[in-house]
Amino acid sequence: MLGYLYPLRTFLITSGTMDRPNVMTADWVVPLSFSPPMCGVAIGHKRYTKKLIDEYGDFVVSVPTIELLKDVWIAGTVSGAKENKAEKLSLTFVPSKKVKAPSIKECQANLECRVVKSVETGDHVFYVGEIVEVSYGDAFRDGSPDIENYRFILHVDIGKGFTTNSSEIYTP
């Protein structure tokens, strides 16, 4: 039934530390409040990312573009509990300014979040994060997304289909 909500923007969620960074792909990310700035993300109970967010109390929402699709796919299909994803990815993890979870250099924005609440929602936990710092690239120079020059990723459905702010369909 949730397939009717797609297409959804696709993000990368980082957790852990610079010593052992972890990243997963997430479509279920939502803005929640302007003041204080907050966003939320739903993470499955069995995900390694959930364990790390529970342990450290923070996460980063990173905004990739279509050029990072291969890494986005790997981040969403390889378990960080079983393998060190950082070694499989071409992403550069950089220290965040206010949270332990690293940011991703190649992403067009990184929203550093401290968990202020978690809610059990069936087979997922919904984390409410206060956005305590934001770093961004050229795609957000004036605070709004530049959709003419940057192609943000939309997950077409729960499978391998992706698109951008165009009619093209991409697969990893």
C-alpha angles and dihedrals in degrees: 000000000000090000088082089070093062144137093064131170113262121224138176118237116204124198138163122047140297088264091057111012121186128193133186135180117247133182095175098082122128139178112241112174142009095204110061092015109240140166134181136218131192114221125185117247092238096052121113087221089064090055091051095046089050090049099046102025096226145076141178125233107212123194113219129189127219091269087072095051094115091054091043089055094048091047089054099044105038120073115232089205090064102032138022099251092191088071092054097048132078089216123118115225114210130184114269117228100232109013135054095235111091127242125228117245096206095053120097093229138013119198110197110211135190114204111246097169142002125203127195108233109177110278092359139058116225110216118202109206128191107222103233099171139009130199121185145178136219094296089072103036094136096032094264127091115264098224093171094065104022129057111214116199123255119187105223094204140330091294136064099300119114134170138171135215087306135067094258120115119215132192126195 
